[in-house]
Structure formats: structure tokens, C-alpha cells
Amino acid sequence: MTFVEQGSLYLGEALESPASQALLVFKVKNSQLAEDFPNQDPYILNGLVTHWRVDEWNVVLGLGIAPLSLP
């Protein structure tokens, strides 16, 4: 089952500038689930993505992500 099918990968976007970067938003109870993503991502496994980081964040404005249930 993919991270999207599990409901833990909420959003993925390519940045406009710089176009070589992207943002993935995970909604998980435990950050380890997001940290495990690189071990399964084909872009990383095939050397197309060579650097990533995991940062925790809090929604301070907006309801877009709040109503989702956590896996």
C-alpha cells in the first residue's frame, strides 16, 4: 500500500522556483513514518533525488488539512 493510499502522504508539489525542489506534506502521528519514505521512494532509490530533510510543522491558519483523520 502506498503512502497516499494509507492517507499519510497528504500533498506533493514541485516548487516553481527553484524547479529542482519539491515539497511533500505528510500527516502522521509519528514522524518516523515520514522519515521512512526515502527508503521506498523510486526517485531517491534511482538517484534522481539526492538530498532531503524531514521537518515537523504545525498548521496555524486554515482548515485544509485539519479535518483529515490520522492513520
Z-matrix of the N, CA and C atoms (Angstrom, degrees):
N
C 1 1.446
C 2 1.539 1 108.16
N 3 1.324 2 116.34 1 134.83
C 4 1.459 3 120.39 2 -178.88
C 5 1.530 4 111.25 3 -78.67
N 6 1.321 5 115.84 4 166.08
C 7 1.456 6 120.85 5 177.95
C 8 1.531 7 110.74 6 -62.96
N 9 1.345 8 117.35 7 -32.78
C 10 1.470 9 121.24 8 177.59
C 11 1.526 10 109.77 9 -68.66
N 12 1.328 11 116.96 10 -45.85
C 13 1.469 12 121.30 11 179.72
C 14 1.525 13 111.36 12 -63.22
N 15 1.332 14 117.20 13 -33.09
C 16 1.466 15 121.65 14 177.16
C 17 1.521 16 111.76 15 -72.71
N 18 1.338 17 116.69 16 -18.45
C 19 1.456 18 120.62 17 -177.33
C 20 1.521 19 113.23 18 86.05
N 21 1.333 20 118.10 19 7.68
C 22 1.460 21 119.34 20 -178.77
C 23 1.525 22 113.20 21 -91.56
N 24 1.342 23 118.67 22 -23.68
C 25 1.464 24 121.16 23 174.32
C 26 1.514 25 106.99 24 -97.98
N 27 1.321 26 115.42 25 106.17
C 28 1.464 27 121.73 26 -172.20
C 29 1.522 28 112.22 27 -86.13
N 30 1.331 29 117.62 28 -37.59
C 31 1.455 30 120.81 29 -171.83
C 32 1.515 31 109.71 30 -154.18
N 33 1.317 32 117.43 31 139.98
C 34 1.452 33 122.66 32 173.53
C 35 1.513 34 109.16 33 -135.80
N 36 1.317 35 117.60 34 128.81
C 37 1.460 36 121.80 35 -177.02
C 38 1.518 37 110.77 36 -140.19
N 39 1.322 38 116.20 37 144.07
C 40 1.459 39 121.69 38 169.26
C 41 1.530 40 106.99 39 -88.49
N 42 1.323 41 116.65 40 135.15
C 43 1.456 42 119.97 41 177.61
C 44 1.524 43 109.93 42 -74.25
N 45 1.316 44 116.28 43 147.01
C 46 1.461 45 120.27 44 178.10
C 47 1.527 46 110.53 45 -74.15
N 48 1.326 47 115.27 46 -38.64
C 49 1.456 48 119.24 47 179.86
C 50 1.515 49 109.41 48 -147.53
N 51 1.283 50 119.77 49 115.42
C 52 1.464 51 126.64 50 0.82
C 53 1.529 52 110.85 51 -80.46
N 54 1.314 53 115.66 52 141.55
C 55 1.462 54 121.93 53 -176.34
C 56 1.521 55 112.82 54 -67.16
N 57 1.308 56 117.21 55 -11.71
C 58 1.464 57 120.94 56 -179.45
C 59 1.524 58 112.46 57 -85.18
N 60 1.336 59 117.73 58 4.12
C 61 1.459 60 120.77 59 -178.09
C 62 1.523 61 111.10 60 -120.47
N 63 1.324 62 115.01 61 158.62
C 64 1.464 63 121.30 62 -179.78
C 65 1.517 64 109.53 63 -142.00
N 66 1.310 65 115.83 64 166.95
C 67 1.448 66 123.13 65 178.90
C 68 1.520 67 108.26 66 -131.69
N 69 1.316 68 116.72 67 127.43
C 70 1.456 69 122.18 68 174.34
C 71 1.519 70 107.69 69 -116.39
N 72 1.316 71 117.11 70 131.87
C 73 1.457 72 121.94 71 -179.84
C 74 1.524 73 108.14 72 -111.98
N 75 1.312 74 115.31 73 119.93
C 76 1.460 75 122.33 74 177.81
C 77 1.517 76 108.62 75 -106.44
N 78 1.312 77 116.06 76 145.25
C 79 1.460 78 121.13 77 172.69
C 80 1.522 79 106.63 78 -120.59
N 81 1.320 80 114.82 79 101.41
C 82 1.463 81 120.95 80 -174.65
C 83 1.528 82 109.55 81 -140.08
N 84 1.310 83 116.07 82 155.94
C 85 1.463 84 120.82 83 175.72
C 86 1.515 85 110.80 84 -78.13
N 87 1.320 86 116.94 85 -29.67
C 88 1.452 87 122.37 86 -174.97
C 89 1.526 88 108.19 87 -124.72
N 90 1.334 89 118.21 88 123.23
C 91 1.459 90 120.85 89 -177.02
C 92 1.522 91 112.54 90 -63.01
N 93 1.324 92 117.83 91 -16.40
C 94 1.468 93 120.63 92 179.14
C 95 1.527 94 111.28 93 -59.56
N 96 1.326 95 117.99 94 -32.30
C 97 1.461 96 120.60 95 178.35
C 98 1.521 97 111.31 96 -62.31
N 99 1.328 98 117.25 97 -41.96
C 100 1.466 99 120.93 98 177.05
C 101 1.523 100 110.62 99 -70.32
N 102 1.317 101 116.60 100 -36.00
C 103 1.465 102 120.35 101 179.76
C 104 1.530 103 111.41 102 -69.42
N 105 1.325 104 118.49 103 -23.25
C 106 1.464 105 122.27 104 177.38
C 107 1.532 106 112.91 105 -79.38
N 108 1.314 107 116.92 106 -17.22
C 109 1.469 108 121.58 107 -177.07
C 110 1.531 109 113.32 108 -53.21
N 111 1.343 110 119.84 109 -46.42
C 112 1.474 111 119.72 110 -178.67
C 113 1.524 112 113.86 111 -58.53
N 114 1.321 113 118.07 112 -27.08
C 115 1.458 114 120.94 113 -179.54
C 116 1.526 115 113.07 114 -70.17
N 117 1.351 116 116.58 115 -11.80
C 118 1.458 117 120.99 116 -177.15
C 119 1.522 118 113.61 117 -124.13
N 120 1.334 119 117.39 118 -7.34
C 121 1.458 120 120.93 119 -174.96
C 122 1.531 121 111.43 120 -77.38
N 123 1.335 122 118.40 121 123.23
C 124 1.465 123 120.02 122 -177.80
C 125 1.529 124 113.97 123 -63.18
N 126 1.325 125 118.40 124 -30.39
C 127 1.465 126 120.42 125 177.60
C 128 1.524 127 110.76 126 -64.83
N 129 1.308 128 116.99 127 -38.79
C 130 1.458 129 121.57 128 178.33
C 131 1.520 130 110.54 129 -75.44
N 132 1.329 131 116.55 130 -45.28
C 133 1.461 132 120.85 131 -178.26
C 134 1.530 133 112.63 132 -61.69
N 135 1.347 134 117.02 133 -28.55
C 136 1.461 135 121.40 134 -179.75
C 137 1.528 136 113.06 135 -99.26
N 138 1.326 137 117.48 136 11.04
C 139 1.458 138 121.46 137 173.30
C 140 1.513 139 116.18 138 79.42
N 141 1.338 140 118.58 139 8.66
C 142 1.467 141 120.28 140 178.86
C 143 1.523 142 111.50 141 -77.16
N 144 1.306 143 116.76 142 -32.43
C 145 1.470 144 122.50 143 174.49
C 146 1.523 145 106.68 144 -109.90
N 147 1.319 146 115.97 145 123.82
C 148 1.468 147 119.77 146 -175.03
C 149 1.521 148 113.43 147 -113.21
N 150 1.333 149 117.74 148 -8.51
C 151 1.467 150 120.39 149 -179.14
C 152 1.517 151 108.95 150 -146.17
N 153 1.321 152 116.38 151 139.19
C 154 1.468 153 122.07 152 175.90
C 155 1.511 154 108.00 153 -155.26
N 156 1.330 155 113.30 154 165.41
C 157 1.462 156 119.56 155 174.07
C 158 1.524 157 108.04 156 -149.44
N 159 1.318 158 114.99 157 157.51
C 160 1.459 159 121.70 158 177.94
C 161 1.517 160 107.09 159 -116.83
N 162 1.332 161 116.55 160 123.13
C 163 1.464 162 123.06 161 176.80
C 164 1.517 163 108.60 162 -122.81
N 165 1.318 164 116.79 163 137.46
C 166 1.463 165 120.37 164 173.61
C 167 1.516 166 108.38 165 -85.92
N 168 1.335 167 115.87 166 147.52
C 169 1.451 168 119.86 167 179.72
C 170 1.521 169 109.61 168 -147.80
N 171 1.318 170 115.68 169 164.75
C 172 1.463 171 122.91 170 179.74
C 173 1.523 172 109.38 171 -124.94
N 174 1.314 173 116.72 172 135.44
C 175 1.461 174 121.27 173 174.31
C 176 1.520 175 107.70 174 -73.22
N 177 1.327 176 116.93 175 124.55
C 178 1.460 177 120.59 176 179.68
C 179 1.525 178 112.19 177 -112.12
N 180 1.324 179 117.35 178 -12.97
C 181 1.440 180 120.63 179 179.54
C 182 1.523 181 108.85 180 -151.99
N 183 1.304 182 116.87 181 133.19
C 184 1.453 183 120.43 182 177.30
C 185 1.521 184 111.23 183 105.99
N 186 1.318 185 114.32 184 156.18
C 187 1.456 186 121.14 185 -177.78
C 188 1.512 187 112.89 186 -112.79
N 189 1.344 188 118.04 187 -1.02
C 190 1.448 189 122.05 188 -172.42
C 191 1.519 190 115.28 189 -52.63
N 192 1.293 191 118.96 190 -37.76
C 193 1.455 192 121.14 191 -175.71
C 194 1.544 193 112.13 192 -104.62
N 195 1.304 194 117.23 193 -19.40
C 196 1.465 195 121.49 194 -172.03
C 197 1.529 196 114.60 195 -61.49
N 198 1.348 197 121.31 196 -41.28
C 199 1.467 198 119.79 197 -174.50
C 200 1.532 199 115.14 198 -72.40
N 201 1.322 200 119.21 199 -9.95
C 202 1.456 201 119.97 200 -178.09
C 203 1.510 202 111.95 201 -68.49
N 204 1.310 203 116.12 202 144.58
C 205 1.461 204 119.50 203 175.31
C 206 1.519 205 109.20 204 -84.04
N 207 1.305 206 116.76 205 149.57
C 208 1.459 207 121.77 206 179.57
C 209 1.514 208 110.00 207 -86.38
N 210 1.349 209 115.78 208 143.19
C 211 1.473 210 118.51 209 177.53
C 212 1.524 211 111.22 210 -69.18
